């Protein structure tokens, strides 16, 4: 039987008075067992913790037998007063310390919010711990590499969901969730394209998306029901109640759907997104797919019954495989030469609340978990830099408090009391910084959301967690960062100090290496951010082998039909005399809007190639270079079964004279295959993360596909007039379909959105680090000037010019910047080459200009930071300096 967490019980029992504890414990246990039944054991434990925390409040603590000793209370109060006076007396150093720490804390809190959001995905579903996405792990070809044995995919067969629900006792509900494809939706005069999600009625029993209106038990029970989100309700019906209203959706022909429910918009931390939900049976070729166990075309979720044995469920999944797929698997096993002792296909699962951080498999909003670790490390780095500041600046002012220490020791203050005093001062300063840090976090949050692509909002729950995290981190920084100054100051000998024998020099031995470490970390960030910037610049300016500027991408909205090809011709004819239109081309998909890839066997060897259906205008419109042969021609009938291939395919096939070759990609042994009539220069039809692989173009609409997209090349400087003409031609050629477009260069840029976000985050971290490091250097420069007052005075008496004093004071910082750079350069090189640049097949070389510019940036920041102290030292009056010494 499950028990409440003993640690929490024990802690609360110590805090609460005995006469209150019995009642509190009873209430907590009663709620705990109720939560187990309703929410499960794990959620009940979490609730128990938070319910227990709520009892830790003053009216309970003050009634406890435990009381602070009055002497201790007075002493701590006194320490806080001294801390306040000390901070007020040295406003500049207090400001530097508090500001540096507040920046570090603000960054740490922002990163905490990011990580908290990453790990909150899908946990809002009440049954998240019992819902699993079922996946296929399969060999498509024999690959003995043990690190990557399977192709993993969340797409399963259409009959899988109804079969497991009927045959497996562990499964309570099952729902297919097929989303993403866009269809034309109409309501009155409003017409748009929207992503339509095909699902099952069980979806609403499994997932906890709040219902705004409608009866959840009746959702999608009828074939022509539709559920929409609040955003869609507002878009199509304004403020009118949409229940009972009709939407016309063009799914394999225009159909009427009755709106029977409105759901809240999926939250930002949901792995499932949807706008309009309709019954699964509307999917193209649904009935035929329902009898087909060889077509993997829909993601599927199952919810297990309470108390179901997961291990038994997993075994039963493989039983489903054996029952319905054994003959097919035996054939493909032989075809792909997979050894008998290797399992070719398995069903696996990922629990719903783990989907977001499972980047081994494609899914919407999937995230790499290592990003959280890297960001956590960045936050820790910034916090360390800020803490180093505190130590070095505390040491800077330490000699100014030597007399105070001597007096306190001479009247009986123990070393422990002095350590306590300085520790309390440190904690007070950190808490002041915390208030500033929280304010900065609040101000920076919108910018941080823009940089990271998040939609984080502050609410009661995350504020509660942030408060706990902030207090813990502040205490840790306050005690750790204040420890060394506290021990250092308390070690002063009262006799030497009061006799004036103590050195006025600040022992900066520990401060200097700390600041060097600080500057090394900052230089590492500078180099890393600069590399990221250069790589993004390289991506956006690299010659992709085609002309991406001034190209409109316009979906035709007619599906995979002959009518779509005819529509391309109509648009082209309507625009042929427009001087602002360079050319109009049709294709199966634009560059980052999906692709088709075929596998085939040539002379016993497995080959693969990407393929696009294009018309004769495509190559010229995109500015693709034709190396050999000729372009397609609409006037040559045999060109419908001809191919234009790229250099990579020629190399892959080992052809010397490609124009004499045929490619039997359909594995039709009765013929030679398709004639190769042209070879184009390799161009980047996918992102720069990938190598250029074999690819061919075809005009075969029956085997390759119909056109779904128009690519319209505009004359430079012709916007917006050209857009109006294109829209007019589109509406005339394809009436009743919405004219929607994007620009190809922006589409291509969007492929690198995640990398751009990382560049922004690294840039932000670098700015924070430089700010804090600059403050640290400022403090160290102050130490340097204090220690060399006498030397500076003597040099000035003997006529040293101001410039030589300035150089004398600052030259060590140039040396420090150089040492920091020597350490940081190989570190940043290793991190960038093995992490960020490693994701790109096409990337920059980390050559000397990157290092030189980064060094100069670091050096400039260092010199600007210490200039104040340099000028101050150079302008010192030698008389007053030597008298002081």
N, C-alpha and C positions, 0 to 999 in steps of 0.2 A: 504493500500500500504506500502511496506517495506521502511524503512528509514535508512540512514547510522547511525552508532553508534554515539549518541549525545556526549558522553564523549570524544571520540577521536576528534570529530569536535571542541568541546569547547577548548580542550587542544591545538590543533594545531592553532586555531584562536588566542590564547593568545601568542603563540610563534612567529608566523609569523607577519611580518610588514603588516599593513592594505592594502597597495597597492599591495602586493603579494597574500594575502589570497584569494581574490575573484577568481583569476585565478586558484589557487591551488585547492580550494574547488570545482570549476566547473569540473576540470579534474578528481578529485577523485570520484565525484558523477557519472560522465559519465561512468567511469570504473566499479563502483559499480553496476549500473543497468545492464550493459552488463554482468557482472559476475553472477548476479541473473538468467538471462535467460540461461546462458550456464552451470553454476555450481551449482545453487541453492543458497538460502538465507544464509545458514550457512557458506558455503565456501566464498561467497561474502563478508560477514562480516570480515572473517579472512583476506582476501586479502586487504580489506579497511584498516584494522589495519596496515598491513605491508607496504602498499603503503604510509600511513600517516607517519609511522616511518622513511621512506626513506627521507622525507622532513626535518627531524630534523638534519640539517647539518650546519657547521659554516657559510657558505656564506649566509644562511638565518637568522640564529640567530644574526649574527653581524650587519645585516641591520635593526634589530628590534629597536624599540624605547627604549627597555629595555637595559641598560648597567650597568655593574658592576661599582661601585664607585671606583675611582682610589686608595683611601686610603685603601679600603678593599682588593683590588688586591695586593697592596704592602705588607699589613699585612699578607695575606695568603702566599705570596711568602716568606716572612721572616720566617713564621712558618715552611714552608717546609725546608728552609735552616737550621733552628735550629734542626729540626727532623733529617736531614741528618748528622749534626755534632754530635748529641747525639748518633745516631746509630753507627757512625764511632768510637766514643770514647769508647763505650762499645760493642766491637765486639762480645764477647762471648754470652752475654745476647741477643744481637740482633740476632745472629745466632740461638740461642735456640728458641727464639720467632718466628722468620721467618720460621725456619725449621718445628717447631711443627704446626704452622698455615698452612703451605704449604701442609703438609701431610693430615691434616684435610680437606683442600679445595680439594686436589686431590681426596680423597675418596668420598667427597660429589659430585664432578663433575662426577666421574665414576658412582655413583648410579643414578645421574640425567640422564645420558645417558641410563642406564638400564631401568629406568622408562619411559623415552621418547620412547625408542624402544618398550616397552610393549604396550604402548598406540598408537603406530603408525601403528599397524597391520591393513592391508587391507584399510587404508585410501587413498592409492594411486589410488584406482579405482575411476574414474570420477563419477560413479553413485552409489557409496557405500551407500549413504543415501537412495537410493530407492531399494536396493537389500536386500532380506530377505531369510534366510534359514528357510524352513517350517519344523516343528517338530511334533512328536506325543507325547501326554501326555495320558497315558492309565493305567488303572488298569489291572494287570494280575491276581490279587487275591484281595479280599476285605481287605483293610488295613485302619482302621479308624484313623490312626495316622495323624493328620492334618499337621505335619511338613514335612512329606514325602508322600503325597497322591498318587503321580503318578510315574510310570516308564517313564522316559523321553528318547527319542531316536530321532536322526536326520534321521533315515532311514524310507523312505516312500514307498508307493506302486508304482510300475512301471507306471500304467496309471495316476497317480496323475498329473504329469507335463503337458501332452497333454490335460488333461481334464480341468485344471484351466485356461490354456491359451485360450482354446476355449470357456469356459463358463463364466469366470469372466471378466467383463469389465475393472476392475482395473489392470489386469495383462498384461504387455506389452510383456515381454519375460519370458520363463521358460526353465530351463536346469537341467537335472539330472547330477550328478557328482559322479560316482562310481569308486573309485580308491583304490589302495593298493595291489590287488592280482597280483602276479608275473607270467609271461609267458615267454616261450623261444622265443627269437627274433634272427633272422639270417639276415645277409647281406654278401653275398660272403662267405669268410671263417670265418667271425666274428660271434660268437654265444655266447649270454649271456642271462641271465634271467633279465627281467625288469618289474617294476610295470606298468601296462597298465591302463589308465583311460578311462572309457566309458562315453561319454557325448553327448550333442545335438548341432546342429549348432548355436542355440541362445547363447551358451556359449561365443562366440566370439563377440557378440553384447553387452553382459552384462558387461564383465570384461575387465579391461584395461591392459592386458598383451601385451607389445609392440611386434609388428610383425617385424621380421627381413627380411623375404622374403615370397612371395606368396600373393594371393588375399584373403583377409579376408572374403569377401562376398561369396566365393566359398568353404570355409572350411567345410568339412564333409557333403557336400550336397550329395555326392555319397557315397554309403555304404563302399567301399573299399578305402576311403581316410584316410590318417594318418597325424597328425600334430606332429612335434617333437620339442624339445628344442634345443638350441645351443649346449648344452652339448652332447646330443644324436647325433646331426649332426657331431660333432667333433669325437665322439666315433666310429661311424659306417662309416663315409664318409671322415674323415680327412678334408682336405681343399677343397674337390670337392663339387660343388653346389649340394645339395641333392634333389632339386625340380625335380620331375619326377622319382626319383629312387624308387626302390622297397625294402620293408622289408617283410620278412616272419615271421609271428607271429603265434605261436601255440595256438590258442584259439579254443578249441573244434575241434582240427584238424588244420593242417598247412594251412594258408591262405596268399595270397599276398595282400599287402597294398601299394598304391602309396603315396609317400611323396608329399603333396601339400602345405605345409607351414612350416616355421620355426619360433618359438617364442623365445623371450628372456627367459632365465632361470627365474623361479619365484623368486622374491626377498626374502631375509631372513625373512622379516616381512609380508609374505603372509600366510594366513591360508590355502590356496589351493596350493597344490604342485602337479606337474605332470612332466612326462618325455615324454610319448608318448600318444597322444589322438586319439581315434578312435570312430566311431559312436556307439551310445548306442545299436543299433540293433544287435551288435555282442555278447552281453551278453548271457550267457548260458540260454537257455529256455526263450528267450526274448518274443517270440510271446505268449507263454503260460502265462507268467507273466503279459503281457499287458492286459489280460482279468481277472486278479485276484486282487481283492481289499483286500485280507486277508494276502498277503505276503508283508512284509516290507523289502525291499532289496536295496534301493538306496536313497542316500541323494538328495534333490531337492532344487533348488534356483529359486526364482521368482523376476522379476524386475517390480515394479509398474510404471504405467504411471505418468507423471508429473502432480502434483495436485490431484492425486488419494486420495480418502478418505480412510485412513487406517482402521478406525473403521468399515466402510462398508465392506472393504476387509476381515477383521477378521470375521465378521458375515457370510459373504458369504462362507468362508472356512468351517464353521460348516454346512452350507447348503450342500456343497459337501459331507461331512460326512453323513448327513442324507439321501442324495439321493442315495449314492452307498454302504453304510455300515449298514443301519438300521437293516436289517434282521440278519446279522451276529452278530451285537452288542447285539441284543435282546437275541440271543441264549447264547452268552458268559456271558451276565449279569446274566442270570439264572444259568448258570453252576458255576460261581464264587460267587454266592449268594451276588451280589452287590445290595444294597438297591435301590429302585426305584427313590428316590430323589437325587441320586448321579450320576453325569455325568461320564460315564465309559471312554469315549474317547473324546479328543479335539485336534484340530490342533492349534499349537502355532507357533510363529516365533521369530527368533533372527536376528536383523539387522546385515548385513555383518561385519561392523566395530566393532561389539560387540562380535563376535564369540570367538575371542582369549581369552578373559577374562571371558567367561561363562564356568566355570569348573563344572557346574552341569550336563554337557552332554559330552559324549566322542567325541573327535575330534582330528585331528592332531594338534600338537603344542599348545594345549590348556594350559592355565596357570591360576594359582590361583591368583586372584587380591590382596589377602591379602599379597602375597609376595612383591608386590610393596610397600604396607604400611610398612611392616616390614623392608624392605631395606631403605625406607625413614627414618624410626625411627632410624635405625643404623647410617645412614649418619648424622642425627641430633645429635645423641649421640656423635659421633666422633667430630663433629663440636663444641659441647658444651665443650667437654674435651679440645679441642685445645684453645677455648676461655678462659676457666678457667686458662690455662697456662699463657695466656697473662696477666690476672689480677694479678696472684700471682707473676709473674716475674716483673711486673711493680711496684708492692708494694715493692719487694725486693730492688729495686734501688731507691725507693722514697726518702729515707733520704739523699741520695747522691745529690739530687737536691734541698734540703731545702734552701740552701744558695741562689741558683739561684732564687727560688720563693720569698725569702725575699727581695732580691735586686730589683726584678721586681715590687713587691708590694710597696716598699718604694719610687720608682720613679714614681708611679702613675698608675701602671697596675691594672685594675679592676679584680675582681674574674671571671667575664664572659670572659674577654680576656684570662686569664690563662687557663680557662676550654677549650676555643676555641683552644688555642695553643696545649694543651695536646691531645685534640680530633683530631686535624690535624695530630699530630705525630702518633697517633694510626692508623688513616686511611692510612697514608703513609706507615707504616709498613705492614699493611694488604695488600695493593696493591703490595708491593714488594713480599709478601708471595704468592699473587695470581699469579704472573708471574712464581714463582717456582712451584706453585701447578699445573698450566696448563701444564708446562713442565713434571712434574711427571705423570699427567694424560695421556699425550701422550705416555710416556715411558711404563706405566703400562697397557695401553689399550689391547695389544695383550694377556698379561697374564690374564687380567680380562675377556676377551672373552673366553679363555680356561676354566677358573673357572666356568663361568656362562653358557657356551654352546651357547653364542651369537655370532653374526658376525657383531658387530657394527663397522661402519666405520665413520670417520670424513669427513663431507662434508660441503658445504657452508651453507645449511639450519640449520643443527644441530649445526654448529659452531656459527652461528648467535644467536641461542637460548641459547647456552652455555655461550656466551659472556654476554648476558643480565642477565642470572641467576647468573653468576660469579660476575658481578659488583654489583648486588643487595645484594648477600650474603656477599660480602666483605665489602660493606658499613654498612650492619647490624652488622657484627662482629666488624668492626672497631669502630663504634659508641657505641654499647652496651658494648663490652669488655673494651673499653677505658673510659667509663663513670665513673666507680667507681674510678680508679686511678686519673682521671682528677679532680673529686670533692675532693678526698683525698688530693692531692698535693696542690690544690688551697686553701685549708683551713688552711695552715700553717700561723702562726702569724709572720709578718715581724719583730716585736720588739723582740720576743723571739728568733727567728732564728738568727738575727744579733748580739744579745747579747750573743749568745751561749747557751741560755737556753733550746733550743729544744732538746728533747731526741734523742740520736743517735740510739735508738732501733726502729726497724721496727715494726709497729703494724700489726702483722700477723694474728690478730683475724679473719679477713674475709678470708685470704688466706688459713688458716689451714682447715676450714670446706669445702672450695671449692676443695682443693686437696684431702680431704677425700672423697668427693662426686665423684671426678674424679677416685680415686682408687677403689671406690666401683663399679662404672660402669665397669671399666676394669676387676675387679675380676669376675663380673657377666658374662662378655664375656669369660673369661678364663674357668670358670666352664661350660658354655654352649658349647664352642668349644670342650672341653674335653669330655663332654657327647656325642656329635655328633660323635667324633672320636671313642669312645668306642662302640657306637651303630653300626657304620659301620664295626668295627672290629668284633663285635658279628655276624653281618649278614654274613660276608664273611667266618667266621670260624665255624659257627653253623652246627651241624650235621643235614642235611636235610632229613635223612632217606634213602638216595640213594647216590651212588658214582658218583659225577659229574666230577671228574678229568679224563683226558686222554680220553674223549669221543668226537668223531667227530659227528657233526650234518650235514647230507648231504641230501638236498632236492632231491627227485627222479625225479621231473619234468615231470611226466606222468599223472598228474591230478588224478581225482577220478575214476580210471579204474582198471579192473581186471589185466591189463598189469602191473600196479604198483606193485601189490602183487607178480606177477611172477618175476619181476625185482629184488625184495628183495632176492628171492631164488637164482637167478643167481649170484648176488654179493656175497651172503654167500658161495655158492659153490666155487666161484673163490678164496675166501680168506680163505677157511677152513684149508688149509695146511700151511698158513703163520704163522711162530712162533711169529711175532710181533703183530698179531691180536688176541685179547682175545675172542671177540664175535661180532656178527652182529645181530641187531634187527630191526624190522620194526614197525612203529607206525603211527597213523593218524596225530599226530603233536607232536613236541618237547615241552619241558616244558613251554617255554614262547612264543610259536608260535601259540597261539590260543587254544581253547578248545570247547568241546560240552557239553551242560548241558541239561538234560531232566527233565521235570516235569511229575509227574504221581500221580494217586490217589490210595491210599491203605486203605481199610476199611473206606472210607469217609474222609480220611485225605490227604491233598496235600503234596507230597514229592518231593524233587529235588535231583539230583545226577549228578556229573561230570562223563564223560565216555570217555575212550580211546580204540580204537581198537589196539591190540598188538599181536605179535606172541609169540610162546613159549620161545623165547630167551630173551624177554624183561626183565623179572624179574631178571634173573641171570646177564644179561649184566649191569643192573643198580644197582645191589647189594641191591635190595629191600628185606626186611626180610619177609619170609612167616611164619606166626604164626600158622596157622592151615591148614589142607587139603593139596592139591598138586598144582603144576603148570599146565598150559595147556600142552597138548600133541598133536602133529600133527598126531599121529597114532590112536587117539580116535575120531571118527567122531562126537560124541555127544558134544565134547568140543566146537564146533562152536556155540552152544547155551548154553554154560556154562558161569558162571561169577566168577571172583575173586574180592572180595570186600575189602574195608578197615575197620579199627576198627570204624571209625566215622559212617559209614553206619550201621554196626552191632548195634551200640549204638542207632542210630536214629530209627532203626526198632524195637529195644527192643528184639532182638533175644538172647536166651540163648545157643542154639546149632545151630550156623549159617550153619554148613555143612548139616543140615537136612532141610534147608529152600530153597524156590524158590522166585524169585523176578519178579513179573509181571509188569515190568517197561513199557511195551508197552500197558498196560491196555487191554490185550487180555483176556476177561473174559472166553473164551472157554478153557483156559489152566491154569496150575499153574504158568507158566512163566519160566524163565531161572534158571537152577539149580546152586546153589552156591557150588563151589568145593574147594574154598580156601579163606583164610583171610590174608591180608598182614598188617603189622604194619603201622600205619599212617606215611605218608611221605609228605613233602611239595611240592605238585605238582604245587602250585601257590606261589606267593611271600610271604615273611614273614609279609606283611601288612595284610594278610588274615588268618582267622582261617582255620584249616584243616576241610574240609567239607566232607559229604558222597561222595564216588567215587567208581566206579567199572570198571574193565577191561574186555574186551570181544574179542573173535576171530570172531565175526559175521560180516563178510565183507558186507553183504547185508543190515543189519539194522544199524550197527554202522559206517561202512565206510571202504574204502580201505586205504592201507598205502600210505602216501605221503612223509615219512621221514625215512632215515636210521640213526640209532644210532650205531656207531661203536666204541667199546672199544679197545683202543690200549694198548700195553704193556708199562709200565713205562720206559722212557729213550729210546724209539724206534724211536722218531722223528729224522730226517725227512724221514728216509728210509721207515717207515710204511706208511707215506703219499703218497709216490710215488707208493707203491703197491696198496693202496686203489684207487688212481686215475686210475691206469692201469686196475684194476678189474672193476671199474665203467664204464670206456669208453668201455670196452669189453662187459659188460652186458647191458648197456643202451647207445648205440651209438647215435650220433647226439644230445645228450643233454649235456649242459655244466656241468662240474664238479665244484661245488662250495660248500664250507663248512665253518662252524664256529666251535668253541670249546664250549661245553656245559657250562663249568664253566664261560666263558666270556659272554655267552648269559644270564646266570642267574644274573651275576653281573650287566649287563646293565639294569636290571629291577630297579635298585636303583640309576640310573644315576642322577635323580633330587635331591635325598637326598645327594648324594655325592657332587653335585654342591653346595648345601646349606652348607655342612660341609666346603667346600673350602672357600666360601664367609665368613662364620663366622670366619674361621681361619685367613683370610686376615684382617677382621675387628679387630680381637683380636690383631694381630701384630701391626696394625696402632694405636690402643688404647694404647697398652703397650708402644710403642715408645713415644707417646705424653704424657702419664701419667708419664713415666720415666723422661721426660723433666720437667714436673710440679714438681715432687718430688725433682729434682735437684735444682730447684729454691727455694723450701721451705727449703731444707737443707741449702742453702746459707743464707736464712733469719735466720735460727737457729744459724748458726755459728756467723753471725754478731751480733746478740743479746747477745751471751754468751762470747764475746771476753774477757771481764774483768774477768769473773768467770774462764774461761779456763786459763788465765794468772796467777791468784792467785793459782789455784790448781797446776799448774806446778812449781810455786815458792816453794810450800810446798812439792814437790817431787812426785806428782802424775805421775804414769807411762803412757806411750803412750796408752796402751791398755785401761786404765780406761777412758782416755779422749775420745778415739774412741767410747767406749760404751756409755759414757755420751751424746755424740752428736747424736748417732744413735738410742738409745733405744726407743725414741718416735716414730720412723718410724716403728719399730716392732709392737708397740702398735697400730699404725695407720693401719698397714696391717691387724692386728687381728680384729680391729673394722670393717674395710671395709669388711672383710671376713664374720663376723657375720651378717652384713646387706645383703651382696650379696648372701650368701648361700640359704636362703629361697626364695629370689627373683628368682634366677636362677632355683631352684627346681620347683617353680610354673610354670615358663615360659616353661621349657623343658617338664614337665609332661603334660601340657595342650596344648602344641603346637606340638613340633617336635616328641616326643615319642608317642604322642597320635595317630599318623598315623600308628603305628605298633601294630599288635596283639601280636607279639613276640618281647620283648624288654628287655633291661638291667634294673637292679634296680640301682637307684642312691645311692649306698652305700657309706660308709665312705672313702674308698680309693680314690674315685673321689674328694671328698672335701679336703682330706689331700694333695693329689698331687697338686690340684689347689691352695691351700693355700701356699704350698712350692714354687710353681712357682711365685706367686705374691710376696711372701716375698723375694725370691732371686732377682727378678727384683728390688724391693725397695732397698735392701741392696747394690746391684751393683751400683744402681743409685746414692746413697748418699755416697758411699765409698770415692769419690774424696774429698768431703767436710770434711769427718771424718778424713782422713789422713792429710789434710791440717790443720785442727784445732789442731790435735795431735802434729804437727811439728811446731806450732807457737812459735816464740821467745817471752817469757813472758815479757822481758824488753820493747820491742817495743810495745807490746799490752797494758801494764799498762801505759806507757807514753802516748799512744794515748787516753786511757780512761781518 
